[in-house]
Amino acid sequence: MLVVSACDGVTREAEEHVRLARWAGVPQVVVFVNKADLQDDPELRNVTEAEVGSCCAGTGTWEPRCPSCSAPR
């Protein structure tokens, strides 16, 4: 499972986690876009989801799905 902030997007740390998961032979990764309620601009949320897709591209077996979530207040 990988959690990506809707506010920060895909960080270098997240990219490294994806590379390590590939290296370790992890067959599938679930990516959650967190803090969606703090990102008011739907276009920026779409950019974050596109960044996740780019980060996971080329794995051959991973098809990124990005459910958005937020902690209840």
C-alpha positions as CSV (number, residue, x, y, z in Angstrom):
1,M,0.0,0.0,0.0
2,L,1.3,3.4,-0.9
3,V,-0.3,6.7,0.4
4,V,0.2,9.9,-1.6
5,S,-0.9,13.3,-0.3
6,A,-3.3,15.1,-2.6
7,C,-1.5,18.3,-1.5
8,D,2.1,17.1,-2.1
9,G,1.7,14.7,-5.0
10,V,4.2,12.0,-5.6
11,T,7.4,12.6,-3.6
12,R,10.9,11.2,-4.2
13,E,10.3,8.9,-1.2
14,A,7.1,7.5,-2.9
15,E,9.0,6.9,-6.1
16,E,11.7,5.1,-4.2
17,H,9.0,2.9,-2.5
18,V,7.6,2.0,-5.9
19,R,11.1,1.1,-7.2
20,L,11.8,-1.0,-4.1
21,A,8.4,-2.8,-4.4
22,R,9.3,-3.6,-8.1
23,W,12.7,-4.9,-7.1
24,A,11.2,-7.1,-4.3
25,G,8.8,-8.6,-6.8
26,V,5.6,-7.2,-5.2
27,P,2.9,-8.2,-7.6
28,Q,0.4,-5.4,-6.9
29,V,0.3,-2.1,-5.1
30,V,-2.8,-0.2,-3.8
31,V,-2.3,3.6,-3.9
32,F,-4.4,5.9,-1.8
33,V,-4.6,9.6,-2.4
34,N,-4.9,11.1,1.1
35,K,-5.9,14.6,2.3
36,A,-8.3,14.9,-0.6
37,D,-10.4,17.3,1.5
38,L,-7.5,19.7,1.8
39,Q,-7.1,20.0,-2.0
40,D,-9.9,22.2,-3.2
41,D,-8.9,22.3,-6.8
42,P,-10.1,19.2,-8.7
43,E,-7.5,19.8,-11.4
44,L,-4.7,19.4,-9.0
45,R,-6.2,16.2,-7.7
46,N,-6.2,14.9,-11.3
47,V,-2.6,15.9,-11.6
48,T,-1.7,13.9,-8.5
49,E,-3.5,10.9,-9.9
50,A,-1.6,11.3,-13.2
51,E,1.7,11.5,-11.3
52,V,0.8,8.2,-9.6
53,G,0.1,6.7,-13.0
54,S,3.5,7.9,-14.3
55,C,5.2,6.6,-11.2
56,C,3.7,3.1,-11.6
57,A,4.0,3.1,-15.4
58,G,6.3,0.5,-17.0
59,T,5.7,-2.1,-14.3
60,G,3.9,-4.4,-16.7
61,T,1.7,-5.8,-14.0
62,W,0.5,-2.7,-12.1
63,E,-2.5,-0.8,-13.1
64,P,-2.8,2.1,-10.7
65,R,-6.1,2.8,-9.1
66,C,-6.2,5.9,-6.9
67,P,-9.1,6.0,-4.4
68,S,-9.2,9.4,-2.6
69,C,-9.6,9.5,1.1
70,S,-9.6,11.9,4.0
71,A,-9.7,11.4,7.8
72,P,-13.0,12.2,9.4
73,R,-13.1,15.5,11.3
